[in-house]
Amino acid sequence: MRKHPQEPRYFVQSLARGLHILQALAAAGEPQTLSEIAKAAGVTVSSAHRLLFTLEALGYVEKDDATRAFRLAPNVLGLGFAYFRSANLWQVAHPYLVEASRDHGETFNLAVLDRGDILYIDRVKTRRILSINLEIGSKLPAYCTSMGRVLLAHLPEKEAREILAGSRMERFTERTVTDPERVMEILRAVRARGFAVNDGELAVELRSVAAPVRDAGGRVVAAVNMAVHASEYTREDAELRLAPVVMEVAGRISRALGYREGATGARR
């Protein structure tokens, strides 16, 4: 379980444990038993039982009486949709992703940084490229994804290093870069070029290109990517043909958010 490094006297452990329970159920993607949830959330079985009882009473968790397994309840969706309703980013970006997907016949995604992961907040897909099922709310490691590298590249270097140091650098394919120093080199190149390419590092069948989305103050608040099947586009295609498309889409979203060239709020 993560420890909160600042103001520990204000940190409510029971609330944190309850949120870890919800996160464990969300990550599993299917009903889980009491012991499975306890293990995934890093709590004791007795603690998990009390927390699940409370979450069930509040309508955030449901229990199947036949299997005695737990799953997330619809009330959790209410929290997520409330966020999207209040988030100007999603509302502004969605029409541009729909238009880009229609014009180019490929999948376009929008993500934000969530510690060492990227969190998908929009996805307009034309087909299923990966064997894993990605939807709004899905997370992937930032260090080996195109959107993650764009978002990490625009953090202060110290902060990016801290995130990488806390990430489990798993090798998904033989191409996955897991050396933190090599990733930092890649991030510097991404920042200089204005886009990132994932060339089979998450899955051999995937190539993707991502570019940053900026707010009115110039701060990078999200990343957009175009995900394609590697059999249809070479690395050169990604850099020369797809990157300009993605940068244009990201630029249009940024301008719709109020960004103008020369804004000084970008993080360094």
N, C-alpha and C positions, 0 to 999 in steps of 0.2 A: 504494500500500500504506500502511495506517495506521502512524503512528509512535507508540510508547508513550511518553507524556510523563514518566513517573515511573520511577526506578530503571533507567535504560537499561542499566546493566552487567549486570542480571539478565535482560534481554530476549533471548530466543533467536530470532534472525531465521529460522533454518531451520524451527523449529516453526511460527512465524507464517506462513511461506510455504506450508507444508503445509496449514495450516488454511484459508488463502485458496484453495488448490486445491479443497478440499472444499466451501467456500462457493460457489465459482464453478460447480461441477458441480450443487450443489443449486439455485442460482438459475436455471440454464439449463433444468432440468426435462427434458432429453433428452440423449442421448449427444453428446459434444463431441470435436472433433479436438484434437491436441496444440497446434496454433497458436491455436485458439479459447480453450483453457483458459489458455494462457500470457498471452494478451491480457487476458482477463477477470480473472485473478488478479494482473496487474501484475508478472509475472516474465518472465525470458528463456525462450526455447524450451528451451535446454539445461537450465536450472534446473527447468523444469516436467517435463522428461523424467525427471530424477533423482528428483524428488519423486513423480511418478506411479508410477515403478518401485517405490519404497519402499512407497507406499500400496497398490499392487497386491499386493506380497509380504505385507503385513500383513492383506490381505483387506478393505480399505476401498474399493477401486476395482476395477472389472472392465474388461477391454479386449476389444472385439469384433475377433477376428482378421480377419474379412472386411472390415470398414469401417475398422478401426484407430481407432475412436472409443472414448472412455472414458465410463463411467457409474459412479454410486455403487453399492457392493455391499451386501448385506444386513447386514454387520457394523455399518454406520453406524446402521441401525435399532436395533441392540442398545444403542448409546449413548443414543439418544433414549428408548427405552422404559425404560432404567435410570433416566433422569431422572424420567420420569413415575411410576415405581414409588416413587421416593424423595420425590416432591413431594406433600405433603399437600394442597396447593391443588387440584390436578387431581382427586384422589380425593374430596375433599369436594364440589367444585363440580359434578362431572359429573351426579349424580342430579338436582340442581336444574335444570340446563339441559335434561335429558331431559323432566322433568315440565313445565317451562315451554313447551317446544316442542310437546309433546302437547296441553297445555291451550289454547294460543293458535294453533297451526297455523302458526307462523313459525319462522325460523331464529334460533338463539341461539348466541352465540360468547363465548369467554373468551380474553383476551390479556394479555400482560405487555409491558413496555417493554424494548426492546433497542436502546440508543442512540437513534437517530432514527427507529426503526421500531417497529411493534408486531409481536409474534410470537404467532401463534395457537397456543394450547395445548389448546384444545378447540373443537369445532364440531358442533352438532347441527342439521343442515339438513333442511328440508322440500322444497326445490326449489333450482334454480340461478337466482340473481338476476343475477349479474354475468357478463359475457362471459369474465372471467378465472376460472381454476379455483382456488378457495381450499380448502385442507385444513389439518389440523394441521401446524404447521411453516412455513406460509406467512407471509410478511412483507408489510406495507404501510407507507407513510409515516405517521408519527404526526401530522404537522401538519394533515393534511386528512381524518382519519378520526375517527369519534366516540369509539372506544376510546382512540385516541392522544391526543386532546384531554383526555379524562378523566385519563389518566395524566400528561400534561404539566402539567395544571392543579394537580396535587397535589405537584409538585416545588417546591423553593425557586425563586423567580423567576429568580435568577441562573443556576441550572442549566438551567432551561427555555430561557432565552435562548441559552445556549451550544449546546444541542441544535439549536435552530432555526437558529443561525448556521452550524452544520455540516451542515445539511440542504440538499439540492437541492430548492428550492421550485418544483416543476414544476406547470404548470397542466394538470390532467387534463380539466376542463370549463370552460366560461365562468364557472361559479360558484366555482371553486376560489380560495380566499384564499391568496395567495402573499406578501403583505407581512408581515414578521415582527411589526411593531408592531400590525397589525390582528389577527394571530393571538394575540398576548399579551392584547389586549383581550377576545377571545373566551374565552381560558383563564380570565381573571378572572371572567367571567360564568358559565362552567361551574362553577367552584369555588363561586360563590355560590348557584347554582341546584341543584347536586347532580347534574346530568346534562348530557350533550352531545348535540346533534343534528347528523347529517350530512345535508345537504339537497342531494344531487346534486353534491357537490364531487369525489367520486372517480369516479362514473359517474352520468349523468343519470337512469338508471332506478332508482337506489338511494336509499332513505332509511333511516337507522338511528338508534337512540337508545342511548346507553351510560351506565352508572353505575359508580361505584367499588366495589371489593371491598376490605375492610380486614381486617387480621389482628388478633390478640388485643391488640396494643399500639396499635391505631388507625391503623397505617401502611397507605396504599393500596398493595396488592401486585399488583392486577390490575384489569381492567375487564370488565364484561359488556355485550354489546349485543344488540339485537333488530334484525335486518335484514329490511326489507320492500321490496316493489316500489312505486315512487313513484306508479304509476297507481292504486294501491288505498288509499293513505293520503296525506292532505295534510300540510303542515308543521304545521298546527294539530292534526291528529290525532296527530302524533308527540309534540307537546309536552303535549297534554291527556289523550290516551288511552294512548299507549304508554309515555311516560316513567314514570308511576306503576307500571306493570307491571315495567319493567326495574329500577327502584329497589327494588321489593319483592324481586325475585329476587336482586339484589346484596346486599340487606340480609340475606336468609336465609342466603346463602353466608357473609357476614361473621360472622353470629352463630354459624354452625356452626364457623367458624375460631376462635371464642372472643371475638369483638369485642363490646363492650358500649358503649352510648352513654356518652360522657364520657371514653373512653379518651384518654390524653394523648400517644400516640406518633405522631400524624399529623405528616407532614413539612410544614414551612412555609418 
